[in-house]
Amino acid sequence: MWRTQLAALPVGAAAAWATLAAWLEFAPPEISGPRLWLAGTLAAGVDILFHAAPWAANGVLAVAAGSALALLLFASLLLALALPLAVYFLAHELVHVLAAPSFGLTDRSVIGLWPAGGVAYSHYDGEMSRGRWLAVLLMPFLALSVLPLGVAAVSGWNSPYLAALSLVNAVGSYVDLYNAGYILFKVPAGACVRLADDGLFFRRG
């Protein structure tokens, strides 16, 4: 079964093996500065649009009306938002893990919490083929964004909650998509990839 961990940084296992000449280090350029700010703002905006906007409107109306009961209800609804968001983040990381070798049912699969960053993360403590790495990175986007839209298109079932999940997850998957694109174009086909404390490494198969 997978492991859980609480870490100061979202990193993998110790990388003594990485000193071997067969392994080459590579790392996608960090998404920082304006790009990180823009992506984070967009993700927050989408989340607010689909989840918090109606409650915020109710809160403004409650203030205008001076209703203490309505304000209490508004605060309760905002607190209730934390639960579905926590479930979503866990589901996103679980999908990553299920795409790992043995469906993540080994102690090499890790689900962790990075308190400083305020995010959950998943990690496979071992090497994987380039193709498997791409599958692990892309699976949450496919399962939680593309699949719901496909189901809605085929079944004709139009759910605002399904649309919200699909869109919020798509925006939240920007780092996964960025890293997948980098690996696709920078790591040769047939290579093995491994994550370690020092970064990402690959060796030719």
URJO-V942805 format. One record per backbone hydrogen bond with DSSP energy under -0.5 kcal/mol. CO is the residue of the C=O (numbers start at 0). NH is the residue of the N-H. If there is no record, write none. Layout:
# URJO-V942805
CO & NH
CO & NH
This chain:
# URJO-V942805
2 & 110
4 & 6
4 & 112
6 & 114
8 & 10
12 & 196
14 & 17
15 & 18
16 & 19
19 & 22
23 & 201
25 & 199
29 & 31
31 & 34
31 & 35
32 & 36
33 & 37
34 & 38
35 & 39
36 & 40
37 & 41
38 & 42
39 & 43
40 & 44
41 & 45
42 & 46
43 & 47
44 & 48
45 & 49
46 & 50
46 & 51
47 & 52
51 & 55
52 & 56
53 & 57
54 & 58
55 & 59
56 & 60
57 & 61
58 & 62
59 & 63
60 & 64
61 & 65
61 & 66
65 & 67
66 & 70
67 & 71
68 & 72
69 & 73
70 & 74
71 & 75
72 & 76
73 & 77
74 & 78
75 & 79
76 & 80
78 & 81
79 & 82
79 & 83
80 & 84
81 & 85
82 & 86
83 & 87
84 & 88
85 & 89
86 & 90
87 & 91
88 & 92
89 & 93
90 & 94
91 & 95
92 & 96
93 & 97
94 & 98
95 & 98
96 & 99
99 & 102
100 & 103
101 & 104
103 & 105
105 & 108
107 & 124
108 & 2
109 & 122
110 & 4
111 & 120
112 & 6
112 & 114
113 & 117
113 & 118
118 & 113
120 & 111
122 & 109
122 & 124
123 & 125
127 & 192
128 & 132
129 & 133
130 & 134
131 & 135
132 & 136
133 & 137
134 & 138
135 & 139
137 & 141
138 & 142
139 & 143
140 & 144
140 & 145
141 & 146
144 & 148
145 & 149
146 & 150
147 & 151
148 & 152
149 & 153
150 & 154
151 & 155
155 & 157
156 & 158
158 & 162
159 & 163
160 & 164
161 & 165
162 & 166
163 & 167
164 & 168
165 & 169
166 & 170
167 & 171
168 & 172
170 & 173
172 & 176
173 & 177
174 & 178
175 & 179
176 & 180
177 & 181
178 & 182
179 & 183
180 & 184
181 & 185
182 & 186
185 & 187
187 & 190
190 & 129
191 & 202
192 & 127
193 & 200
195 & 198
198 & 195
199 & 25
200 & 193
201 & 23
202 & 191
